Amino acid sequence: MQFGQGLNIANNTITGNGGDGVTVLSGSTNTITTNAIYSNKLLGIDLKGDGVTLNSATGATNTALPNLGQNFPELLSAQVVGGTTTVAGLLKGAAKATYRIEFFVSAARDSSGYGEGQKFISATNITTDTKGTAKLSATLSVVLSGTQFLSMTATDAKGNTSEFSGISRAITGQVYTTITDPKNAKATIKQGLVNVRIERLDSKGVVKEVTGTDSDGNYLFIGVPDGTWTVKPSSKTGTFDTQFAPATRGVAVSASKPTVSGVDFTTYSISGTVKDLGGKALANQLVILSELNRSVKTGRDGNYRFEGLGKAAFTIIFGDTFSPKSSLVTLPTTGVAGVSPNARVDAQQGLSLSGRVTDVSGTPLVNVRIDLLGSNISPVVTDKNGMYQFDGLPAGAYRVAPTASAGKFNPSSCNVTLKDKNVSGMDFAKLAASPAPRGFSGGDS
């Protein structure tokens, strides 16, 4: 549709055109309001028919352009709160002048990055200050999403309507953890994390906007200005700061890419079960996450769980009397879809193996090293009473022996099999040193 001077186009549906929805070729006071303009090949409204007419930096009128080159509003932000969207914007125009601002939502974006107006939402009037600047603030009875695009027009008191503003930019994503599918124990599903604080920061690290995740872990920044931004989640797991993977993400928003979706973050966990010697759940057992100085106690079912962990290596400590005594875990454990990236580390009270080392007279020998031959278990040394003890051993066969550098012992080593009971009395006695050979001198008798 092409128009010239002093026309009023209102309450129409303008769609499916092979060019612009409305082209204003010349003249002024062409008023275009409360229409549904969408799915046109080119712009929704085009002043002069030559593509997007960018705003005048000062807001001054331009008699060489149709509708005096009326500036469109600039969208600064749009915040979804409950069932409404709060919009902030700016308009440059004539000093102390009143303008009608109309708000529209479209289901598709124009390839130019500037809007059409599929559905008229509402309108408001704003007045510029002595410098020709008006700040815009409005609450719309609509909930925007990353697949809906907000746009605006401005019309001055004489009826000159602008082109559509740049469409709203958006950043969307989900914050989640991975759990076992309740319907399929061999599969995993994403579980959204609610009330996670999400910050949008500029290139200097200054927080420009804050939102939070909903009940499904989803978040949305709407009305994001063009540029490169950093998105950062933060939350608490109990009294501890939650770690996320990744910790931050960089996002570039532009007219050619007004919606950036899939800006997701996840968090991992380490869990397991602690059992006693008989294989029964061990309650109230302390488990330590070394790197973060965190600890939990097992429940009545013997289970423990550390949540809110990022991409890193962690040491889980159960204690000297358990097998394993500790375990090094790297998260995520896998990058395979459908396989849990979380770690599971179980522990069981270990068995002990002990004995005494003396000399032939029964005097205890101190600081004698005792090895479990053929294993990677660290050696121990005897105490002031000649006693030694290995703790936290898993069931299995062992060969225990004093180190060869300590001399010869009786027995030289012992074989023992640990099953479900501790073993003691694995004693060693150091043999007396053999006397040195006597020398003699030969001669005639």
ABEGO torsion letter per residue (X at the ends): XBBBBGBBBBGBBBBGBABBABBBABEBGBBBBGBBBBGBABBABBBGGAEBBBBBAAGBBBAABBGGGBBBBBBABBBBBEABBBBBBBBBBBBGBBBBBBBBBBABBBAAGBBBBABBABBBBBBBBAAGBBBBBBBBBBBBBAABBBBBBBBBAAGBBBBBBBBBBBBBBBBBBBBBBAABAABBBBBBBBGBBBBBBBAAGBBABBBBBBAAGBBBBBGBBBEBBBBBBBBBBEABBBBBOBABBBBBBBAABABBBGBBBBBBBBBEBBBBAAGBBBBGBBBBBAAAGBBBBBBAAGBBBBBGBBBBBBBBBAEAABOBABBBBBOBABABBGBBABBBBBBBBBBBBBBBBBBAAGBBBBGBBBBBBGBABBBBBBBAAGBBBBBGBBBEBBBBBBBAAAEBBOBABBBBBBBABBBBGBBBBBBBBBBBBBBBBBBBX
